Amino acid sequence: MTPNNLPRFNRLSAANTTPKTKQAGTYKEFDATELYCPRCKRPVPVRKRLLLVLPEGDKYIYLCAFCLETVGTKIDRYVKPVSVII
């Protein structure tokens, strides 16, 4: 085949392609559904319980659904600070 007989391919340059946009939704916080329990020695479903209300957010503990051992903690941070009017 000679160069004149070769099929022509559309060549896309980087300038002609549309850039991929960032993902619209991003995860800001997660809630655990299963965590490892040292007493049960396996991953178990957990229960989330409010422990403290702090100025920077609410502190939760995760409890094993079977033996009620504490398996983790989490602080939910507020988006804007809460102002108390007395």
PDB file with SEQRES, HELIX, SHEET and CRYST1 records, atoms N, CA, C and O in Angstrom:
SEQRES   1 A   86  MET THR PRO ASN ASN LEU PRO ARG PHE ASN ARG LEU SER          
SEQRES   2 A   86  ALA ALA ASN THR THR PRO LYS THR LYS GLN ALA GLY THR          
SEQRES   3 A   86  TYR LYS GLU PHE ASP ALA THR GLU LEU TYR CYS PRO ARG          
SEQRES   4 A   86  CYS LYS ARG PRO VAL PRO VAL ARG LYS ARG LEU LEU LEU          
SEQRES   5 A   86  VAL LEU PRO GLU GLY ASP LYS TYR ILE TYR LEU CYS ALA          
SEQRES   6 A   86  PHE CYS LEU GLU THR VAL GLY THR LYS ILE ASP ARG TYR          
SEQRES   7 A   86  VAL LYS PRO VAL SER VAL ILE ILE                              
HELIX    1 AA1 PRO A    3  ASN A    5  5                                   3    
SHEET    1 AA1 4 GLU A  34  CYS A  37  0                                        
SHEET    2 AA1 4 ARG A  42  LEU A  54 -1                                        
SHEET    3 AA1 4 GLY A  57  CYS A  64 -1                                        
SHEET    4 AA1 4 THR A  70  ARG A  77 -1                                        
CRYST1    1.000    1.000    1.000  90.00  90.00  90.00 P 1           1          
ATOM      1  N   MET A   1       0.829  -1.184   0.000  1.00  0.00           N  
ATOM      2  CA  MET A   1       0.000   0.000   0.000  1.00  0.00           C  
ATOM      3  C   MET A   1       0.870   1.243   0.000  1.00  0.00           C  
ATOM      4  O   MET A   1       1.909   1.301   0.658  1.00  0.00           O  
ATOM      5  N   THR A   2       0.449   2.166  -0.703  1.00  0.00           N  
ATOM      6  CA  THR A   2       1.154   3.443  -0.732  1.00  0.00           C  
ATOM      7  C   THR A   2       0.503   4.378   0.281  1.00  0.00           C  
ATOM      8  O   THR A   2      -0.634   4.140   0.687  1.00  0.00           O  
ATOM      9  N   PRO A   3       1.187   5.422   0.693  1.00  0.00           N  
ATOM     10  CA  PRO A   3       0.606   6.339   1.683  1.00  0.00           C  
ATOM     11  C   PRO A   3      -0.701   6.968   1.222  1.00  0.00           C  
ATOM     12  O   PRO A   3      -1.524   7.337   2.059  1.00  0.00           O  
ATOM     13  N   ASN A   4      -0.913   7.098  -0.057  1.00  0.00           N  
ATOM     14  CA  ASN A   4      -2.153   7.696  -0.548  1.00  0.00           C  
ATOM     15  C   ASN A   4      -3.334   6.746  -0.373  1.00  0.00           C  
ATOM     16  O   ASN A   4      -4.471   7.211  -0.291  1.00  0.00           O  
ATOM     17  N   ASN A   5      -3.109   5.435  -0.312  1.00  0.00           N  
ATOM     18  CA  ASN A   5      -4.187   4.454  -0.200  1.00  0.00           C  
ATOM     19  C   ASN A   5      -4.557   4.119   1.246  1.00  0.00           C  
ATOM     20  O   ASN A   5      -5.531   3.404   1.483  1.00  0.00           O  
ATOM     21  N   LEU A   6      -3.791   4.627   2.212  1.00  0.00           N  
ATOM     22  CA  LEU A   6      -4.075   4.317   3.607  1.00  0.00           C  
ATOM     23  C   LEU A   6      -5.355   5.025   4.050  1.00  0.00           C  
ATOM     24  O   LEU A   6      -5.633   6.143   3.616  1.00  0.00           O  
ATOM     25  N   PRO A   7      -6.121   4.377   4.905  1.00  0.00           N  
ATOM     26  CA  PRO A   7      -7.338   5.034   5.396  1.00  0.00           C  
ATOM     27  C   PRO A   7      -6.983   6.218   6.271  1.00  0.00           C  
ATOM     28  O   PRO A   7      -5.955   6.222   6.949  1.00  0.00           O  
ATOM     29  N   ARG A   8      -7.827   7.202   6.249  1.00  0.00           N  
ATOM     30  CA  ARG A   8      -7.603   8.395   7.053  1.00  0.00           C  
ATOM     31  C   ARG A   8      -8.349   8.245   8.374  1.00  0.00           C  
ATOM     32  O   ARG A   8      -9.507   7.828   8.394  1.00  0.00           O  
ATOM     33  N   PHE A   9      -7.708   8.574   9.437  1.00  0.00           N  
ATOM     34  CA  PHE A   9      -8.310   8.525  10.762  1.00  0.00           C  
ATOM     35  C   PHE A   9      -8.488   9.947  11.267  1.00  0.00           C  
ATOM     36  O   PHE A   9      -7.669  10.832  11.020  1.00  0.00           O  
ATOM     37  N   ASN A  10      -9.555  10.125  11.963  1.00  0.00           N  
ATOM     38  CA  ASN A  10      -9.743  11.424  12.607  1.00  0.00           C  
ATOM     39  C   ASN A  10      -8.817  11.494  13.808  1.00  0.00           C  
ATOM     40  O   ASN A  10      -8.867  10.658  14.710  1.00  0.00           O  
ATOM     41  N   ARG A  11      -8.012  12.466  13.792  1.00  0.00           N  
ATOM     42  CA  ARG A  11      -7.100  12.661  14.921  1.00  0.00           C  
ATOM     43  C   ARG A  11      -7.646  13.791  15.776  1.00  0.00           C  
ATOM     44  O   ARG A  11      -7.883  14.901  15.301  1.00  0.00           O  
ATOM     45  N   LEU A  12      -7.838  13.482  17.035  1.00  0.00           N  
ATOM     46  CA  LEU A  12      -8.323  14.508  17.951  1.00  0.00           C  
ATOM     47  C   LEU A  12      -7.145  15.059  18.729  1.00  0.00           C  
ATOM     48  O   LEU A  12      -6.391  14.318  19.360  1.00  0.00           O  
ATOM     49  N   SER A  13      -7.005  16.334  18.674  1.00  0.00           N  
ATOM     50  CA  SER A  13      -5.938  16.938  19.470  1.00  0.00           C  
ATOM     51  C   SER A  13      -6.464  17.190  20.876  1.00  0.00           C  
ATOM     52  O   SER A  13      -7.670  17.146  21.121  1.00  0.00           O  
ATOM     53  N   ALA A  14      -5.572  17.446  21.763  1.00  0.00           N  
ATOM     54  CA  ALA A  14      -5.970  17.696  23.150  1.00  0.00           C  
ATOM     55  C   ALA A  14      -6.834  18.946  23.248  1.00  0.00           C  
ATOM     56  O   ALA A  14      -7.661  19.052  24.153  1.00  0.00           O  
ATOM     57  N   ALA A  15      -6.658  19.883  22.344  1.00  0.00           N  
ATOM     58  CA  ALA A  15      -7.441  21.109  22.377  1.00  0.00           C  
ATOM     59  C   ALA A  15      -8.894  20.853  21.972  1.00  0.00           C  
ATOM     60  O   ALA A  15      -9.789  21.569  22.422  1.00  0.00           O  
ATOM     61  N   ASN A  16      -9.142  19.855  21.138  1.00  0.00           N  
ATOM     62  CA  ASN A  16     -10.495  19.583  20.665  1.00  0.00           C  
ATOM     63  C   ASN A  16     -11.309  18.721  21.622  1.00  0.00           C  
ATOM     64  O   ASN A  16     -12.535  18.684  21.521  1.00  0.00           O  
ATOM     65  N   THR A  17     -10.666  18.044  22.527  1.00  0.00           N  
ATOM     66  CA  THR A  17     -11.402  17.183  23.438  1.00  0.00           C  
ATOM     67  C   THR A  17     -11.920  17.998  24.616  1.00  0.00           C  
ATOM     68  O   THR A  17     -11.294  18.967  25.044  1.00  0.00           O  
ATOM     69  N   THR A  18     -13.060  17.592  25.124  1.00  0.00           N  
ATOM     70  CA  THR A  18     -13.615  18.305  26.271  1.00  0.00           C  
ATOM     71  C   THR A  18     -12.970  17.782  27.539  1.00  0.00           C  
ATOM     72  O   THR A  18     -12.835  16.569  27.704  1.00  0.00           O  
ATOM     73  N   PRO A  19     -12.573  18.659  28.430  1.00  0.00           N  
ATOM     74  CA  PRO A  19     -11.937  18.193  29.665  1.00  0.00           C  
ATOM     75  C   PRO A  19     -12.959  17.537  30.576  1.00  0.00           C  
ATOM     76  O   PRO A  19     -14.123  17.936  30.619  1.00  0.00           O  
ATOM     77  N   LYS A  20     -12.506  16.529  31.302  1.00  0.00           N  
ATOM     78  CA  LYS A  20     -13.388  15.870  32.251  1.00  0.00           C  
ATOM     79  C   LYS A  20     -13.579  16.780  33.451  1.00  0.00           C  
ATOM     80  O   LYS A  20     -12.620  17.322  34.001  1.00  0.00           O  
ATOM     81  N   THR A  21     -14.821  16.936  33.843  1.00  0.00           N  
ATOM     82  CA  THR A  21     -15.102  17.793  34.986  1.00  0.00           C  
ATOM     83  C   THR A  21     -14.956  17.013  36.276  1.00  0.00           C  
ATOM     84  O   THR A  21     -15.007  15.783  36.277  1.00  0.00           O  
ATOM     85  N   LYS A  22     -14.776  17.721  37.362  1.00  0.00           N  
ATOM     86  CA  LYS A  22     -14.683  17.078  38.665  1.00  0.00           C  
ATOM     87  C   LYS A  22     -16.038  16.502  39.017  1.00  0.00           C  
ATOM     88  O   LYS A  22     -17.067  16.961  38.520  1.00  0.00           O  
ATOM     89  N   GLN A  23     -16.035  15.508  39.866  1.00  0.00           N  
ATOM     90  CA  GLN A  23     -17.287  14.905  40.277  1.00  0.00           C  
ATOM     91  C   GLN A  23     -18.131  15.943  40.978  1.00  0.00           C  
ATOM     92  O   GLN A  23     -17.639  16.706  41.810  1.00  0.00           O  
ATOM     93  N   ALA A  24     -19.419  15.966  40.633  1.00  0.00           N  
ATOM     94  CA  ALA A  24     -20.317  16.970  41.188  1.00  0.00           C  
ATOM     95  C   ALA A  24     -20.519  16.773  42.689  1.00  0.00           C  
ATOM     96  O   ALA A  24     -20.456  17.735  43.454  1.00  0.00           O  
ATOM     97  N   GLY A  25     -20.759  15.539  43.111  1.00  0.00           N  
ATOM     98  CA  GLY A  25     -21.005  15.299  44.525  1.00  0.00           C  
ATOM     99  C   GLY A  25     -19.800  14.665  45.186  1.00  0.00           C  
ATOM    100  O   GLY A  25     -19.245  13.693  44.675  1.00  0.00           O  
ATOM    101  N   THR A  26     -19.401  15.200  46.297  1.00  0.00           N  
ATOM    102  CA  THR A  26     -18.312  14.600  47.054  1.00  0.00           C  
ATOM    103  C   THR A  26     -18.830  14.271  48.441  1.00  0.00           C  
ATOM    104  O   THR A  26     -19.716  14.946  48.965  1.00  0.00           O  
ATOM    105  N   TYR A  27     -18.275  13.246  49.017  1.00  0.00           N  
ATOM    106  CA  TYR A  27     -18.695  12.836  50.348  1.00  0.00           C  
ATOM    107  C   TYR A  27     -18.004  13.699  51.382  1.00  0.00           C  
ATOM    108  O   TYR A  27     -16.785  13.868  51.355  1.00  0.00           O  
ATOM    109  N   LYS A  28     -18.789  14.240  52.287  1.00  0.00           N  
ATOM    110  CA  LYS A  28     -18.206  15.065  53.336  1.00  0.00           C  
ATOM    111  C   LYS A  28     -18.109  14.293  54.639  1.00  0.00           C  
ATOM    112  O   LYS A  28     -17.170  14.495  55.409  1.00  0.00           O  
ATOM    113  N   GLU A  29     -19.064  13.415  54.897  1.00  0.00           N  
ATOM    114  CA  GLU A  29     -19.044  12.640  56.130  1.00  0.00           C  
ATOM    115  C   GLU A  29     -19.592  11.250  55.873  1.00  0.00           C  
ATOM    116  O   GLU A  29     -20.401  11.040  54.969  1.00  0.00           O  
ATOM    117  N   PHE A  30     -19.142  10.313  56.677  1.00  0.00           N  
ATOM    118  CA  PHE A  30     -19.616   8.943  56.592  1.00  0.00           C  
ATOM    119  C   PHE A  30     -20.180   8.520  57.937  1.00  0.00           C  
ATOM    120  O   PHE A  30     -19.739   9.003  58.981  1.00  0.00           O  
ATOM    121  N   ASP A  31     -21.142   7.630  57.915  1.00  0.00           N  
ATOM    122  CA  ASP A  31     -21.623   6.974  59.123  1.00  0.00           C  
ATOM    123  C   ASP A  31     -21.286   5.498  58.989  1.00  0.00           C  
ATOM    124  O   ASP A  31     -21.578   4.875  57.968  1.00  0.00           O  
ATOM    125  N   ALA A  32     -20.673   4.945  60.019  1.00  0.00           N  
ATOM    126  CA  ALA A  32     -20.276   3.542  59.967  1.00  0.00           C  
ATOM    127  C   ALA A  32     -21.482   2.639  60.145  1.00  0.00           C  
ATOM    128  O   ALA A  32     -22.369   2.930  60.946  1.00  0.00           O  
ATOM    129  N   THR A  33     -21.515   1.549  59.403  1.00  0.00           N  
ATOM    130  CA  THR A  33     -22.554   0.538  59.575  1.00  0.00           C  
ATOM    131  C   THR A  33     -21.979  -0.721  60.198  1.00  0.00           C  
ATOM    132  O   THR A  33     -22.685  -1.438  60.906  1.00  0.00           O  
ATOM    133  N   GLU A  34     -20.706  -0.999  59.943  1.00  0.00           N  
ATOM    134  CA  GLU A  34     -20.016  -2.138  60.544  1.00  0.00           C  
ATOM    135  C   GLU A  34     -18.605  -1.721  60.917  1.00  0.00           C  
ATOM    136  O   GLU A  34     -17.930  -1.012  60.171  1.00  0.00           O  
ATOM    137  N   LEU A  35     -18.173  -2.176  62.092  1.00  0.00           N  
ATOM    138  CA  LEU A  35     -16.803  -1.957  62.545  1.00  0.00           C  
ATOM    139  C   LEU A  35     -16.308  -3.233  63.214  1.00  0.00           C  
ATOM    140  O   LEU A  35     -17.099  -4.102  63.581  1.00  0.00           O  
ATOM    141  N   TYR A  36     -14.990  -3.335  63.366  1.00  0.00           N  
ATOM    142  CA  TYR A  36     -14.404  -4.510  64.004  1.00  0.00           C  
ATOM    143  C   TYR A  36     -14.570  -4.398  65.519  1.00  0.00           C  
ATOM    144  O   TYR A  36     -14.237  -3.369  66.105  1.00  0.00           O  
ATOM    145  N   CYS A  37     -15.080  -5.445  66.147  1.00  0.00           N  
ATOM    146  CA  CYS A  37     -15.244  -5.504  67.596  1.00  0.00           C  
ATOM    147  C   CYS A  37     -14.137  -6.380  68.181  1.00  0.00           C  
ATOM    148  O   CYS A  37     -14.026  -7.549  67.810  1.00  0.00           O  
ATOM    149  N   PRO A  38     -13.309  -5.839  69.093  1.00  0.00           N  
ATOM    150  CA  PRO A  38     -12.240  -6.651  69.679  1.00  0.00           C  
ATOM    151  C   PRO A  38     -12.755  -7.765  70.583  1.00  0.00           C  
ATOM    152  O   PRO A  38     -12.096  -8.795  70.728  1.00  0.00           O  
ATOM    153  N   ARG A  39     -13.911  -7.575  71.185  1.00  0.00           N  
ATOM    154  CA  ARG A  39     -14.447  -8.615  72.053  1.00  0.00           C  
ATOM    155  C   ARG A  39     -15.053  -9.764  71.234  1.00  0.00           C  
ATOM    156  O   ARG A  39     -14.832 -10.933  71.550  1.00  0.00           O  
ATOM    157  N   CYS A  40     -15.813  -9.434  70.186  1.00  0.00           N  
ATOM    158  CA  CYS A  40     -16.413 -10.467  69.327  1.00  0.00           C  
ATOM    159  C   CYS A  40     -15.413 -11.015  68.314  1.00  0.00           C  
ATOM    160  O   CYS A  40     -15.622 -12.089  67.750  1.00  0.00           O  
ATOM    161  N   LYS A  41     -14.330 -10.280  68.085  1.00  0.00           N  
ATOM    162  CA  LYS A  41     -13.260 -10.655  67.150  1.00  0.00           C  
ATOM    163  C   LYS A  41     -13.749 -10.830  65.713  1.00  0.00           C  
ATOM    164  O   LYS A  41     -13.342 -11.755  65.010  1.00  0.00           O  
ATOM    165  N   ARG A  42     -14.636  -9.916  65.291  1.00  0.00           N  
ATOM    166  CA  ARG A  42     -15.124  -9.925  63.913  1.00  0.00           C  
ATOM    167  C   ARG A  42     -15.818  -8.596  63.624  1.00  0.00           C  
ATOM    168  O   ARG A  42     -16.173  -7.874  64.555  1.00  0.00           O  
ATOM    169  N   PRO A  43     -16.014  -8.267  62.358  1.00  0.00           N  
ATOM    170  CA  PRO A  43     -16.788  -7.064  62.033  1.00  0.00           C  
ATOM    171  C   PRO A  43     -18.253  -7.273  62.410  1.00  0.00           C  
ATOM    172  O   PRO A  43     -18.837  -8.316  62.117  1.00  0.00           O  
ATOM    173  N   VAL A  44     -18.832  -6.283  63.054  1.00  0.00           N  
ATOM    174  CA  VAL A  44     -20.211  -6.407  63.533  1.00  0.00           C  
ATOM    175  C   VAL A  44     -20.996  -5.144  63.189  1.00  0.00           C  
ATOM    176  O   VAL A  44     -20.398  -4.086  62.995  1.00  0.00           O  
ATOM    177  N   PRO A  45     -22.311  -5.233  63.110  1.00  0.00           N  
ATOM    178  CA  PRO A  45     -23.125  -4.011  62.963  1.00  0.00           C  
ATOM    179  C   PRO A  45     -22.961  -3.137  64.209  1.00  0.00           C  
ATOM    180  O   PRO A  45     -22.746  -3.645  65.310  1.00  0.00           O  
ATOM    181  N   VAL A  46     -23.064  -1.840  64.025  1.00  0.00           N  
ATOM    182  CA  VAL A  46     -22.872  -0.930  65.149  1.00  0.00           C  
ATOM    183  C   VAL A  46     -24.100  -0.058  65.362  1.00  0.00           C  
ATOM    184  O   VAL A  46     -24.917   0.136  64.462  1.00  0.00           O  
ATOM    185  N   ARG A  47     -24.204   0.461  66.579  1.00  0.00           N  
ATOM    186  CA  ARG A  47     -25.243   1.425  66.948  1.00  0.00           C  
ATOM    187  C   ARG A  47     -24.553   2.740  67.260  1.00  0.00           C  
ATOM    188  O   ARG A  47     -23.551   2.768  67.974  1.00  0.00           O  
ATOM    189  N   LYS A  48     -25.080   3.811  66.734  1.00  0.00           N  
ATOM    190  CA  LYS A  48     -24.507   5.135  66.947  1.00  0.00           C  
ATOM    191  C   LYS A  48     -25.277   5.822  68.070  1.00  0.00           C  
ATOM    192  O   LYS A  48     -26.499   5.955  67.994  1.00  0.00           O  
ATOM    193  N   ARG A  49     -24.564   6.262  69.116  1.00  0.00           N  
ATOM    194  CA  ARG A  49     -25.186   6.907  70.261  1.00  0.00           C  
ATOM    195  C   ARG A  49     -24.518   8.257  70.522  1.00  0.00           C  
ATOM    196  O   ARG A  49     -23.294   8.375  70.459  1.00  0.00           O  
ATOM    197  N   LEU A  50     -25.331   9.273  70.816  1.00  0.00           N  
ATOM    198  CA  LEU A  50     -24.813  10.586  71.156  1.00  0.00           C  
ATOM    199  C   LEU A  50     -24.167  10.535  72.533  1.00  0.00           C  
ATOM    200  O   LEU A  50     -24.795  10.101  73.498  1.00  0.00           O  
ATOM    201  N   LEU A  51     -22.916  10.976  72.630  1.00  0.00           N  
ATOM    202  CA  LEU A  51     -22.193  10.948  73.891  1.00  0.00           C  
ATOM    203  C   LEU A  51     -22.115  12.333  74.514  1.00  0.00           C  
ATOM    204  O   LEU A  51     -22.465  12.508  75.681  1.00  0.00           O  
ATOM    205  N   LEU A  52     -21.656  13.322  73.744  1.00  0.00           N  
ATOM    206  CA  LEU A  52     -21.475  14.681  74.243  1.00  0.00           C  
ATOM    207  C   LEU A  52     -21.898  15.695  73.195  1.00  0.00           C  
ATOM    208  O   LEU A  52     -21.827  15.431  71.995  1.00  0.00           O  
ATOM    209  N   VAL A  53     -22.338  16.859  73.661  1.00  0.00           N  
ATOM    210  CA  VAL A  53     -22.571  17.992  72.778  1.00  0.00           C  
ATOM    211  C   VAL A  53     -21.457  18.993  73.079  1.00  0.00           C  
ATOM    212  O   VAL A  53     -21.426  19.599  74.150  1.00  0.00           O  
ATOM    213  N   LEU A  54     -20.553  19.157  72.130  1.00  0.00           N  
ATOM    214  CA  LEU A  54     -19.377  20.002  72.301  1.00  0.00           C  
ATOM    215  C   LEU A  54     -19.504  21.264  71.457  1.00  0.00           C  
ATOM    216  O   LEU A  54     -20.301  21.288  70.519  1.00  0.00           O  
ATOM    217  N   PRO A  55     -18.740  22.314  71.760  1.00  0.00           N  
ATOM    218  CA  PRO A  55     -18.800  23.537  70.932  1.00  0.00           C  
ATOM    219  C   PRO A  55     -18.428  23.286  69.473  1.00  0.00           C  
ATOM    220  O   PRO A  55     -18.963  23.938  68.576  1.00  0.00           O  
ATOM    221  N   GLU A  56     -17.507  22.337  69.226  1.00  0.00           N  
ATOM    222  CA  GLU A  56     -17.098  22.072  67.835  1.00  0.00           C  
ATOM    223  C   GLU A  56     -17.976  21.060  67.137  1.00  0.00           C  
ATOM    224  O   GLU A  56     -17.825  20.858  65.932  1.00  0.00           O  
ATOM    225  N   GLY A  57     -18.890  20.413  67.843  1.00  0.00           N  
ATOM    226  CA  GLY A  57     -19.796  19.449  67.217  1.00  0.00           C  
ATOM    227  C   GLY A  57     -20.249  18.389  68.199  1.00  0.00           C  
ATOM    228  O   GLY A  57     -19.815  18.359  69.351  1.00  0.00           O  
ATOM    229  N   ASP A  58     -21.124  17.521  67.729  1.00  0.00           N  
ATOM    230  CA  ASP A  58     -21.643  16.439  68.558  1.00  0.00           C  
ATOM    231  C   ASP A  58     -20.710  15.237  68.504  1.00  0.00           C  
ATOM    232  O   ASP A  58     -20.275  14.832  67.427  1.00  0.00           O  
ATOM    233  N   LYS A  59     -20.402  14.665  69.670  1.00  0.00           N  
ATOM    234  CA  LYS A  59     -19.534  13.489  69.727  1.00  0.00           C  
ATOM    235  C   LYS A  59     -20.401  12.245  69.900  1.00  0.00           C  
ATOM    236  O   LYS A  59     -21.209  12.158  70.825  1.00  0.00           O  
ATOM    237  N   TYR A  60     -20.218  11.290  68.997  1.00  0.00           N  
ATOM    238  CA  TYR A  60     -20.966  10.037  69.013  1.00  0.00           C  
ATOM    239  C   TYR A  60     -20.015   8.884  69.307  1.00  0.00           C  
ATOM    240  O   TYR A  60     -18.824   8.958  69.006  1.00  0.00           O  
ATOM    241  N   ILE A  61     -20.549   7.820  69.897  1.00  0.00           N  
ATOM    242  CA  ILE A  61     -19.788   6.588  70.043  1.00  0.00           C  
ATOM    243  C   ILE A  61     -20.502   5.506  69.250  1.00  0.00           C  
ATOM    244  O   ILE A  61     -21.726   5.518  69.117  1.00  0.00           O  
ATOM    245  N   TYR A  62     -19.727   4.581  68.731  1.00  0.00           N  
ATOM    246  CA  TYR A  62     -20.263   3.422  68.027  1.00  0.00           C  
ATOM    247  C   TYR A  62     -20.150   2.222  68.953  1.00  0.00           C  
ATOM    248  O   TYR A  62     -19.072   1.920  69.466  1.00  0.00           O  
ATOM    249  N   LEU A  63     -21.274   1.536  69.165  1.00  0.00           N  
ATOM    250  CA  LEU A  63     -21.320   0.369  70.041  1.00  0.00           C  
ATOM    251  C   LEU A  63     -21.588  -0.881  69.227  1.00  0.00           C  
ATOM    252  O   LEU A  63     -22.354  -0.852  68.264  1.00  0.00           O  
ATOM    253  N   CYS A  64     -20.951  -1.988  69.618  1.00  0.00           N  
ATOM    254  CA  CYS A  64     -21.198  -3.279  68.994  1.00  0.00           C  
ATOM    255  C   CYS A  64     -22.663  -3.646  69.237  1.00  0.00           C  
ATOM    256  O   CYS A  64     -23.156  -3.495  70.355  1.00  0.00           O  
ATOM    257  N   ALA A  65     -23.348  -4.114  68.232  1.00  0.00           N  
ATOM    258  CA  ALA A  65     -24.764  -4.462  68.356  1.00  0.00           C  
ATOM    259  C   ALA A  65     -24.972  -5.717  69.194  1.00  0.00           C  
ATOM    260  O   ALA A  65     -26.081  -5.956  69.672  1.00  0.00           O  
ATOM    261  N   PHE A  66     -23.918  -6.531  69.386  1.00  0.00           N  
ATOM    262  CA  PHE A  66     -24.074  -7.783  70.130  1.00  0.00           C  
ATOM    263  C   PHE A  66     -23.640  -7.662  71.591  1.00  0.00           C  
ATOM    264  O   PHE A  66     -24.384  -8.058  72.488  1.00  0.00           O  
ATOM    265  N   CYS A  67     -22.442  -7.120  71.841  1.00  0.00           N  
ATOM    266  CA  CYS A  67     -21.909  -7.094  73.211  1.00  0.00           C  
ATOM    267  C   CYS A  67     -21.872  -5.688  73.812  1.00  0.00           C  
ATOM    268  O   CYS A  67     -21.507  -5.541  74.978  1.00  0.00           O  
ATOM    269  N   LEU A  68     -22.239  -4.649  73.050  1.00  0.00           N  
ATOM    270  CA  LEU A  68     -22.261  -3.246  73.476  1.00  0.00           C  
ATOM    271  C   LEU A  68     -20.888  -2.692  73.852  1.00  0.00           C  
ATOM    272  O   LEU A  68     -20.794  -1.722  74.605  1.00  0.00           O  
ATOM    273  N   GLU A  69     -19.823  -3.305  73.329  1.00  0.00           N  
ATOM    274  CA  GLU A  69     -18.462  -2.786  73.487  1.00  0.00           C  
ATOM    275  C   GLU A  69     -18.313  -1.535  72.611  1.00  0.00           C  
ATOM    276  O   GLU A  69     -18.825  -1.501  71.492  1.00  0.00           O  
ATOM    277  N   THR A  70     -17.615  -0.508  73.113  1.00  0.00           N  
ATOM    278  CA  THR A  70     -17.338   0.678  72.310  1.00  0.00           C  
ATOM    279  C   THR A  70     -16.312   0.318  71.243  1.00  0.00           C  
ATOM    280  O   THR A  70     -15.223  -0.163  71.557  1.00  0.00           O  
ATOM    281  N   VAL A  71     -16.663   0.553  69.978  1.00  0.00           N  
ATOM    282  CA  VAL A  71     -15.767   0.188  68.879  1.00  0.00           C  
ATOM    283  C   VAL A  71     -15.286   1.402  68.083  1.00  0.00           C  
ATOM    284  O   VAL A  71     -14.473   1.253  67.171  1.00  0.00           O  
ATOM    285  N   GLY A  72     -15.774   2.598  68.411  1.00  0.00           N  
ATOM    286  CA  GLY A  72     -15.310   3.782  67.705  1.00  0.00           C  
ATOM    287  C   GLY A  72     -16.029   5.031  68.165  1.00  0.00           C  
ATOM    288  O   GLY A  72     -17.044   4.966  68.858  1.00  0.00           O  
ATOM    289  N   THR A  73     -15.475   6.189  67.760  1.00  0.00           N  
ATOM    290  CA  THR A  73     -16.086   7.482  68.067  1.00  0.00           C  
ATOM    291  C   THR A  73     -16.095   8.339  66.815  1.00  0.00           C  
ATOM    292  O   THR A  73     -15.379   8.068  65.851  1.00  0.00           O  
ATOM    293  N   LYS A  74     -16.925   9.383  66.848  1.00  0.00           N  
ATOM    294  CA  LYS A  74     -17.015  10.300  65.722  1.00  0.00           C  
ATOM    295  C   LYS A  74     -17.493  11.645  66.234  1.00  0.00           C  
ATOM    296  O   LYS A  74     -18.336  11.702  67.129  1.00  0.00           O  
ATOM    297  N   ILE A  75     -16.965  12.730  65.679  1.00  0.00           N  
ATOM    298  CA  ILE A  75     -17.450  14.067  65.991  1.00  0.00           C  
ATOM    299  C   ILE A  75     -18.053  14.646  64.724  1.00  0.00           C  
ATOM    300  O   ILE A  75     -17.364  14.805  63.715  1.00  0.00           O  
ATOM    301  N   ASP A  76     -19.345  14.963  64.778  1.00  0.00           N  
ATOM    302  CA  ASP A  76     -20.019  15.650  63.675  1.00  0.00           C  
ATOM    303  C   ASP A  76     -19.793  17.136  63.849  1.00  0.00           C  
ATOM    304  O   ASP A  76     -20.308  17.743  64.788  1.00  0.00           O  
ATOM    305  N   ARG A  77     -19.032  17.717  62.956  1.00  0.00           N  
ATOM    306  CA  ARG A  77     -18.709  19.137  63.056  1.00  0.00           C  
ATOM    307  C   ARG A  77     -19.833  19.959  62.444  1.00  0.00           C  
ATOM    308  O   ARG A  77     -20.394  19.594  61.411  1.00  0.00           O  
ATOM    309  N   TYR A  78     -20.147  21.053  63.082  1.00  0.00           N  
ATOM    310  CA  TYR A  78     -21.187  21.953  62.585  1.00  0.00           C  
ATOM    311  C   TYR A  78     -20.651  22.766  61.421  1.00  0.00           C  
ATOM    312  O   TYR A  78     -19.458  23.064  61.353  1.00  0.00           O  
ATOM    313  N   VAL A  79     -21.541  23.121  60.508  1.00  0.00           N  
ATOM    314  CA  VAL A  79     -21.138  23.950  59.382  1.00  0.00           C  
ATOM    315  C   VAL A  79     -20.894  25.373  59.864  1.00  0.00           C  
ATOM    316  O   VAL A  79     -19.876  25.976  59.526  1.00  0.00           O  
ATOM    317  N   LYS A  80     -21.809  25.908  60.644  1.00  0.00           N  
ATOM    318  CA  LYS A  80     -21.602  27.224  61.226  1.00  0.00           C  
ATOM    319  C   LYS A  80     -21.722  27.114  62.737  1.00  0.00           C  
ATOM    320  O   LYS A  80     -22.512  26.312  63.235  1.00  0.00           O  
ATOM    321  N   PRO A  81     -20.964  27.894  63.466  1.00  0.00           N  
ATOM    322  CA  PRO A  81     -20.984  27.787  64.916  1.00  0.00           C  
ATOM    323  C   PRO A  81     -22.355  28.170  65.476  1.00  0.00           C  
ATOM    324  O   PRO A  81     -23.048  29.037  64.943  1.00  0.00           O  
ATOM    325  N   VAL A  82     -22.717  27.504  66.549  1.00  0.00           N  
ATOM    326  CA  VAL A  82     -23.987  27.768  67.206  1.00  0.00           C  
ATOM    327  C   VAL A  82     -23.755  28.867  68.238  1.00  0.00           C  
ATOM    328  O   VAL A  82     -22.864  28.761  69.080  1.00  0.00           O  
ATOM    329  N   SER A  83     -24.551  29.904  68.167  1.00  0.00           N  
ATOM    330  CA  SER A  83     -24.428  30.971  69.151  1.00  0.00           C  
ATOM    331  C   SER A  83     -25.565  30.854  70.159  1.00  0.00           C  
ATOM    332  O   SER A  83     -26.729  30.676  69.799  1.00  0.00           O  
ATOM    333  N   VAL A  84     -25.199  30.958  71.411  1.00  0.00           N  
ATOM    334  CA  VAL A  84     -26.155  30.833  72.497  1.00  0.00           C  
ATOM    335  C   VAL A  84     -26.501  32.229  72.998  1.00  0.00           C  
ATOM    336  O   VAL A  84     -25.614  33.010  73.341  1.00  0.00           O  
ATOM    337  N   ILE A  85     -27.782  32.536  73.039  1.00  0.00           N  
ATOM    338  CA  ILE A  85     -28.240  33.838  73.540  1.00  0.00           C  
ATOM    339  C   ILE A  85     -28.868  33.620  74.902  1.00  0.00           C  
ATOM    340  O   ILE A  85     -29.814  32.844  75.042  1.00  0.00           O  
ATOM    341  N   ILE A  86     -28.335  34.312  75.913  1.00  0.00           N  
ATOM    342  CA  ILE A  86     -28.854  34.130  77.270  1.00  0.00           C  
ATOM    343  C   ILE A  86     -29.589  35.383  77.694  1.00  0.00           C  
ATOM    344  O   ILE A  86     -30.109  35.446  78.808  1.00  0.00           O  
TER     345      ILE A  86                                                      
END                                                                             
